[in-house]
Amino acid sequence: DIVMTQSPDSLAVSLGERATINCGSSQSVLYSSDNKHYLAWYQQKPGQSPKLLIYWASTRESGVPDRFSGSGSGTDFTLTISSLQAEDVAVYYCQQYYSTPFTFGPGTRVDIK
Amino acid sequence: QVQLVESGGGVVQPGRSLRLSCAASGFTFSTYGLHWVRQAPGKGLEWVAVISHDGRNQYYADSVKGRFTISRDNSKNTLYLQINSLRAEDTAVYYCAKGTGFIDSWGQGTLVAVSS
């Protein structure tokens, strides 16, 4: 099974500042036949269901603000919020869908400093 | 728009069984894979199972293999999760979710609480 890790566990960022969340996979999630990374990012606000932000490691879901971006390759990935807004307070999860069982990272909590 | 509405949760004694349902609308049900994902109180997301668009292929998390069965009825636009031999550690909100790999839509979840 592919084990997903995230760092940090939590972070507090001032409004308008950058937030960076790291995600690692225990093996590569790059599928050579299509050259795509099978890695997604989700946002879960308090009391709500998760919401898809990014898939294929860097493709932003329709309607997601462009301050959210995904990057990385192989086994190391990053979600960046370029200018934190109050509505971005949430827990963020990465997920690999390269192979079953699909697995989520443990989550990173983002708060306002 | 996509709607996924879970039902069937509740308080259940250890060792008993439960069947969760998820009624879907707003998309062509028979052309999409579907997942169950759970979240224990105050904890992170745990992927549970996925089923292919035609129901022929199912995959499970190691923690539920042999006790949980995912199925679907494409004539009723409904996804199911049969849970047998319930344990305390199965206590969680269970989400129905759309997608074959990444998940692009989630239901609101149904709470399963295992307690004697």
Interface residues (C-beta under 8 A of the other chain):
Chain A: D1 Y38 A40 Y42 Q44 S49 P50 K51 L52 Y55 W56 E61 V91 Y93 Q95 Y97 T100 P101 F102 T103 F104 G105 P106 G107
Chain B: H35 V37 G44 L45 E46 W47 V50 Y59 Y60 A61 D62 Y95 G101 F102 I103 D104 S105 W106 G107 Q108 G109
